[in-house]
Every structure is written in structure tokens, then in C-alpha cells.
Amino acid sequence: MNLLWFYVAIVLAISDLLHTTLMWKVLNNFYILLGGLIQQSTHSTWQTWVVHEIMEAGFHFVVVSIVFLNPTIGILAALIHFVIDVTHTVFIRDMGELEHRALHFAVESIFFILLFGF
């Protein structure tokens, strides 16, 4: 049970890659149209971005909850992923893909070590 933190961080990283692949490569046209609809209903770029991040967190919640058969872990994973995305977008503007993934994995690992590692 002591490695649960590691498994959750790995599944969350895979979920993030799955989200990126599905939304930007497979469902690209739908995703762009959905973004336009959200933009029209919110009338604000930052609100559209927050809605996007909330929907992404929902995706991670579903994936992680199914993998671990535990909605509590899913909620925690979605929450920490959302907080990291919002924080690094606000405070760290220029971040490459590798740095983005490394930041997520490091912070999410620390978060889950604090919860499940002891």
C-alpha cells in the first residue's frame, strides 16, 4: 500500500496524455467547436479557460476513479491536477511540454506521498 502514491501519479500522468491525445488529435474539431460555444456563453477568455480546466479535471476524475475503483482518489487527483494547471498557467507562462509533464508529476507525487506514502 505504500506505493499507492506512485501508482496514482502514474495513472494521472497517463490520463493527462490520454486527454491531450483524445482532445487535440482525435476529437480536435469537436473540441474547437465546444470551446467556441463555451466562449460565446461566458463572454470571457479567462472564464472559458477555467471551464476548460474544470472539464479536464472531470475527465481525470473519471479515469482515475475507474482505474482505482475509488472516487475519493479520483476527486483528489482531479483537484491537484486542476490546482497545478491553474497555478502554473498564471505564474509560469513559458513552459515546454517536458517541463509541464515533469512539474505535474513532481507536485502530484509529493501530494500523494503526503497522503498515502506513510
C-alpha positions, 0 to 999 in steps of 0.5 A: 500500500505504500506505493499507492502514491506512485501508482496514482501519479502514474495513472494521472500522468497517463490520463493527462496524455490520454486527454491531450491525445483524445482532445487535440488529435482525435476529437480536435474539431469537436473540441474547437467547436465546444470551446467556441460555444463555451466562449460565446456563453461566458463572454470571457477568455479567462472564464472559458479557460477555467471551464476548460480546466474544470472539464479536464479535471472531470475527465481525470476524475473519471479515469482515475476513479475507474482505474482505482475503483475509488472516487475519493482518489479520483476527486483528489487527483482531479483537484491537484491536477486542476490546482497545478494547471491553474497555478502554473498557467498564471505564474509560469507562462513559458513552459515546454511540454517536458517541463509541464509533464515533469512539474505535474508529476513532481507536485502530484507525487509529493501530494500523494506521498503526503497522503498515502506514502506513510 
